[in-house]
Every structure is written in structure tokens, then in C-alpha cells.
């Protein structure tokens, strides 16, 4: 006798549908608090305008020394 294959699923949802539903629920759970909260600036306007790049700093000089091509 030939091996019989199952044509009907034994449970409610199969593995592919489970992961699809689980992924959608996880995404919705993460996105909900992000959409409801207001964005706040982490820096004052004076801090936003200050100069950040300092070409003579030790770190910048070291970067260019090491990465010469």
C-alpha cells in the first residue's frame, strides 16, 4: 500500500501562517507606543548650532594618519 499523505491540517494554523500572524502582531505592538509619543529634542538650540568637527583634534589626526592611501 502506498504511503498516504495528509490533505487536511490537524491544527488551527500552519507554521507559515503562525509566523505571519506573530510577526504582524509584534510589529503592531512595537509601533503603537512610538506613534503616540511626541518627539522631544535632546539638544538645546545653542547645542545644535555649535561646531562639532575639529580637524586638529587627536582623534581626527589619528584617523587620517592610519587611513592614508
C-alpha positions as CSV (number, residue, x, y, z in Angstrom):
1,X,0.0,0.0,0.0
2,X,1.3,3.4,-0.9
3,X,2.1,6.0,1.7
4,X,-0.9,8.2,2.3
5,X,-0.4,12.0,2.6
6,X,-2.4,14.2,4.8
7,X,-4.6,16.6,2.9
8,X,-6.0,18.3,5.9
9,X,-4.1,20.1,8.6
10,X,-4.5,18.7,12.1
11,X,-4.5,22.1,14.0
12,X,-5.8,25.6,13.5
13,X,-3.0,27.4,11.7
14,X,0.0,26.0,9.9
15,X,3.6,27.2,10.6
16,X,3.8,29.8,7.8
17,X,0.5,31.4,8.9
18,X,1.6,31.4,12.5
19,X,4.8,33.3,11.8
20,X,2.9,35.8,9.6
21,X,0.4,36.5,12.4
22,X,3.1,36.6,15.0
23,X,5.2,39.0,13.0
24,X,2.3,41.3,12.3
25,X,1.2,41.4,16.0
26,X,4.8,42.1,17.1
27,X,5.2,44.9,14.6
28,X,1.9,46.4,15.7
29,X,2.8,46.2,19.4
30,X,6.2,47.9,18.8
31,X,4.8,50.6,16.5
32,X,1.8,51.6,18.7
33,X,3.8,53.4,21.5
34,X,6.1,55.0,19.0
35,X,3.3,56.6,17.1
36,X,1.6,58.0,20.2
37,X,4.5,59.7,21.9
38,X,5.8,63.1,21.0
39,X,9.3,63.6,19.8
40,X,11.5,65.8,22.0
41,X,14.7,67.5,21.1
42,X,17.6,66.1,23.0
43,X,19.8,69.2,22.5
44,X,19.1,72.9,23.1
45,X,19.2,75.2,20.1
46,X,22.6,76.5,21.2
47,X,24.0,73.0,21.2
48,X,22.5,72.2,17.8
49,X,24.4,75.2,16.2
50,X,27.8,74.6,17.8
51,X,30.7,73.4,15.7
52,X,31.4,69.7,16.2
53,X,34.1,68.8,13.7
54,X,37.5,69.7,15.0
55,X,40.1,68.9,12.3
56,X,43.1,69.4,14.7
57,X,41.8,67.0,17.4
58,X,43.9,63.9,18.2
59,X,41.2,61.5,17.0
60,X,40.8,63.1,13.6
61,X,44.6,63.4,13.0
62,X,45.0,59.7,14.0
63,X,42.2,58.7,11.6
64,X,43.9,60.4,8.7
65,X,47.3,59.1,9.6
66,X,46.1,55.5,9.8
67,X,43.9,55.6,6.7
68,X,46.3,57.2,4.2
69,X,46.0,55.5,0.8
